[in-house]
Amino acid sequence: MKQENTVSAFLLGVSIFLGLSALGYLLSGAAMTYKEYERSVTVKGLSERELPADIVIWPIVFTKASNELGDLYSSIEDSTKKIRDFLVTKGIDSAEITVSTPSITDKSAQQYNDPGKADFRYTAIQTVTVYSSKVDLVRKVMTELAELGKQGIAFTAGDYQNQNEYIFTSLNKIKPEMIQEATTKAREVALKFAQDSNSKLGKIKQASQGQFEINPRDKNNPHIKKIRIVSTVEYYLSD
């Protein structure tokens, strides 16, 4: 009886040993697989384009002064008409020209101003704005504005609120191509890394697309836009 118990205990011990060994092997394989899937590389891909703006906003600002309010408004209307006619003559559509309400300052109504020292009681600032897709044409007309200066119109340099603007509105047309290029370049970098590390490039673990950036190419050429996008991609690596 004692011998039978000993044999049973031995067989039980062997079974437990074999079971633990098999479990250890399986767990080891799972750990190795898990470790393999944890290996990854994160890369970035860049796509850039330089393209001309397709919309221009050109504010033309001029000033007038007078001691008579009625004369001031008449002078503003006359100068505004000259500017509009000039622009249309140069090929700009009248529908692309808008005129704002003039800003009038009465110096005698200002609390801290001495009206006796002012040459004119009333001063006015008027803005005529061109909004056009004919960017090259408008840029050419900008250089010819001095012709109106000879007719007695005093133009003012654009301040912060009246700067020329150049806008690129065709982003949706180039988005797919640029995203594909950025992703392709990211994969090329990942493949090179995998080759250098004696690894194989696996599937994408995760990816993120940066925002499109549209900026002037440089301060002297604001009408030329630099468009860029950066894609970040993480790939699995295996031996």
For each residue, the residues with C-beta under 8 A, 3 or more apart:
1: 4 5
2: 5 6
3: 6 7
4: 1 7 8
5: 1 2 8 9
6: 2 3 9 10
7: 3 4 10 11
8: 4 5 11 12
9: 5 6 12 13
10: 6 7 13 14
11: 7 8 14 15
12: 8 9 15 16
13: 9 10 16 17
14: 10 11 17 18
15: 11 12 18 19
16: 12 13 19 20
17: 13 14 20 21
18: 14 15 21 22
19: 15 16 22 23
20: 16 17 23 24
21: 17 18 24 25
22: 18 19 25 26
23: 19 20 26 27
24: 20 21 27 28
25: 21 22 28 29
26: 22 23 29 30
27: 23 24 30 31
28: 24 25 31 32
29: 25 26 32 33
30: 26 27 33 34
31: 27 28 34 35
32: 28 29 35 36
33: 29 30 36 37
34: 30 31 37 38
35: 31 32 38 39
36: 32 33 39 238 239
37: 33 34 236
38: 34 35
39: 35 36 199 236 237 238
40: 205 234 235 236 237
41: 190 193 194 234 235 237
42: 232 233 234 235
43: 186 187 189 190 193 232 233 234 235
44: 186 189 230 231 232 233
45: 181 182 183 184 185 186 187 188 189 230 231 233
46: 182 185 228 229 230
47: 178 179 181 182 185 228 229 231
48: 226 227 228
49: 174 178 226 227 228
50: 217 224 225 226 227
51: 168 170 174 224 225 227
52: 135 223 224 225
53: 56 135 166 167 168 222 223 224 225
54: 133 135 167 168 169 170
55: 131 132 133 135 166 167 168 169
56: 53 130 131 132 133 134 135 138 139 164 165 166 167 223
57: 129 130 131 164 165 166 167
58: 129 130 131 132 138 142 164
59: 127 128 129 158 162 163 164
60: 83 127 128 129 130 145 155
61: 125 126 127 155 156 158 162
62: 79 83 125 126 128 153 154 155 156
63: 123 124 125 126 154 156
64: 72 75 76 79 123 124 126 154
65: 72 119 120 122 123 124
66: 69 71 72 75 120 121 122
67: 71 120 121 122
68: 71 72 122
69: 66 72 73 104 122
70: 73 74
71: 66 67 68 74 75
72: 64 65 66 68 69 75 76 104 122 124
73: 69 70 76 77 102
74: 70 71 77 78
75: 64 66 71 72 78 79
76: 64 72 73 79 80 102 124 126
77: 73 74 80 81
78: 74 75 81 82
79: 62 64 75 76 82 83 126 152 153
80: 76 77 83 84 99 126 128
81: 77 78 84 85
82: 78 79 85 86 148 151 153
83: 60 62 79 80 86 87 128 148 153
84: 80 81 87 88 94 97 99 128
85: 81 82 88 89
86: 82 83 89 90 147 148
87: 83 84 90 92 97 128 130 141
88: 84 85 91 92 93 94 97
89: 85 86
90: 86 87 137 140 141 144
91: 88 134 137 141
92: 87 88 96 97 130 132 134 137 138 141
93: 88 96 97 132
94: 84 88 97
95:
96: 92 93 130 131 132 134
97: 84 87 88 92 93 94 128 129 130
98: 128 129 131
99: 80 84 126 127 128 129
100: 126 127 128 129
101:
102: 73 76 124 125 126
103: 124 125 126
104: 69 72 122 123 124
105: 110 122 123 124
106: 109 110 121 122
107: 110 113 115 118 120 121 122 123
108: 113 115 118 121
109: 106
110: 105 106 107 113
111:
112:
113: 107 108 110 118
114: 117 118
115: 107 108 118 121
116:
117: 114
118: 107 108 113 114 115 121
119: 65
120: 65 66 67 107 123
121: 66 67 106 107 108 115 118
122: 65 66 67 68 69 72 104 105 106 107
123: 63 64 65 104 105 107 120
124: 63 64 65 72 76 102 103 104 105
125: 61 62 63 102 103 156
126: 61 62 63 64 76 79 80 99 100 102 103
127: 59 60 61 99 100 162
128: 59 60 62 80 83 84 87 97 98 99 100
129: 57 58 59 60 97 98 99 100
130: 56 57 58 60 87 92 96 97 138
131: 55 56 57 58 96 98
132: 55 56 58 92 93 96 135 137 138
133: 54 55 56
134: 56 91 92 96 137 138
135: 52 53 54 55 56 132 138 139 166 223
136: 139 140
137: 90 91 92 132 134 140 141
138: 56 58 92 130 132 134 135 141 142
139: 56 135 136 142 143 223
140: 90 136 137 143 144
141: 87 90 91 92 137 138 144 145
142: 58 138 139 145 164
143: 139 140
144: 90 140 141 147
145: 60 141 142 148 149 155
146: 149 150
147: 86 144 150 151
148: 82 83 86 145 151 153 155
149: 145 146 152 153 154 155
150: 146 147
151: 82 147 148
152: 79 149
153: 62 79 82 83 148 149
154: 62 63 64 149
155: 60 61 62 145 148 149
156: 61 62 63 125 159
157:
158: 59 61 162 163 164
159: 156 162 163
160: 163
161:
162: 59 61 127 158 159
163: 59 158 159 160
164: 56 57 58 59 142 158 222
165: 56 57
166: 53 55 56 57 135 216 222 223 225
167: 53 54 55 56 57
168: 51 53 54 55 171 214 225 227
169: 54 55
170: 51 54 173 174
171: 168 174 175 212 214 227
172: 175
173: 170
174: 49 51 170 171 177 178 227
175: 171 172 178 179 212
176: 179 180
177: 174 180 181
178: 47 49 174 175 181 182 212 227 229
179: 47 175 176 182 183 209 229 231
180: 176 177 183 184
181: 45 47 177 178 184 185
182: 45 46 47 178 179 185 186 209 229 230 231
183: 45 179 180 186 187 207 231 233
184: 45 180 181 187 188
185: 45 46 47 181 182 188 189
186: 43 44 45 182 183 189 190 231 232 233
187: 43 45 183 184 190 191 201 233 235
188: 45 184 185 191 192
189: 43 44 45 185 186 192 193
190: 41 43 186 187 193 194 201 233 235
191: 187 188 194 195 201
192: 188 189 195 196
193: 41 43 189 190 196 197 199
194: 41 190 191 197 199 200 201 235 237
195: 191 192 198 199
196: 192 193
197: 193 194 237
198: 195 239
199: 39 193 194 195 237 238 239
200: 194 237 238 239
201: 187 190 191 194 235 236 237
202: 235 236 237 238
203: 235 236
204: 207 233 234 235 236
205: 40 234 235 236
206: 233 234
207: 183 204 231 232 233 234
208: 231 232 233
209: 179 182 229 231 232
210: 229 230 231 232
211: 229
212: 171 175 178 227 228 229
213: 226 227 228 229
214: 168 171 225 226 227
215: 225 226
216: 166 219 221 222 223 224 225 226
217: 50 221 224 225 226
218: 221 224
219: 216 222
220:
221: 216 217 218 224
222: 53 164 166 216 219
223: 52 53 56 135 139 166 216
224: 50 51 52 53 216 217 218 221
225: 50 51 52 53 166 168 214 215 216 217
226: 48 49 50 213 214 215 216 217
227: 48 49 50 51 168 171 174 178 212 213 214
228: 46 47 48 49 212 213
229: 46 47 178 179 182 209 210 211 212 213
230: 44 45 46 182 210
231: 44 45 47 179 182 183 186 207 208 209 210
232: 42 43 44 186 207 208 209 210
233: 42 43 44 45 183 186 187 190 204 206 207 208
234: 40 41 42 43 204 205 206 207
235: 40 41 42 43 187 190 194 201 202 203 204 205
236: 37 39 40 201 202 203 204 205
237: 39 40 41 194 197 199 200 201 202
238: 36 39 199 200 202
239: 36 198 199 200
